Amino acid sequence: MRDEYTSAFYDVVKEASETTGYQLPIEIESYVVMLLADKIDKPNFLPERSFAEALMALKQPYRLTEKNWAILVYSLQAYFQNME
C-alpha cells in the first residue's frame, strides 16, 4: 500500500461523505480507505461469491470478526441508502 493512494482515497471518501450527507464512523472510513489503497494494484480482488451468498452461508453470524462486521454494515448501508 502506497501513501499517495491512501491520501487520494481519503479525499475521495471525504468528498463522497460531504456529497451524500452520510457520515461514517472514523473506523469504517479508515477501513474503506485502507482497503481501497491496498487493493488498487491487484486486478482480481473481487470475491468469488456474492455478498448475499456469503451472508446466507454463515452458520454462526454472531461470531463475525470486526472486519467482517464493518463490511456487513457498510454493504447494507450502501444498499439501503436510497430506500425510504
N, C-alpha and C positions, 0 to 999 in steps of 0.2 A: 504494500500500500504506500503510495507516494503522497507527500504532504500537499502538493499542489492539487491533487484530486480531492483531498479532504476539505481544503478551504473552498474549492469550487462547488462541491456538493453541499457544503454547509450553506453557502449563499443561495443555492437552488432551493434547499429545504426551507430556509427562512423566507424566501420570496413566495414560495407556494403557501406557506403559512399565512403570510400577510394577504395574499390574493384571495385565498379561500375563507379566511377568518377563523380557521380551526387552529387551536393551539395544542400541540402535542407536548406531553411531558418531556423534559430535557433528556431523560434517559432514552426515550424512544427516538427522539430527534438524533441523538448521538449514535444510536444503534443503526438507524437508517443511513446516516452519513458514512459511518464506517463500513457498512455492508456495501453500499454503492461504490465507495472508493476501493474496497478490496476486490470486488468482482468486475470492475470495469475492463480489466485486461484479460479476463477469462471469457472467451466467446460462448462457451457451453455451460452456463451456470444455471439454466432453468431446471427445475426439478423434473423427475421422471413422471411423477403422478401430480394430479391437480391438487389444489388446496383442499377442496371438498373431499376428494378421495382419501387424502392423508388424515383429515379430521375424522371422517367416518371410520377409519381403520384403527383409531386409538382404542385400546382396551381399557386403559385407566387414565382418562383425561385429567384427573386431579393430580397426576404425577408429572405434569409438564415442567420443563426447566424454565427459567426466567426468559431465556432466549425464545423458546417456543411460545410462551405466553405473549411476549412482545409481538411476535409475528402474527399470532392469532388476533390480538386486539387491533393491531394496525390493519390487517386484512379486512376484518369485519367493519371497522370504521370506514375504510375506503369503499367497501361495497355498499354500505347503507347510508353514505353521506347525502345522497340525492333523494332519499325517501323521506317522506314527512309523516 
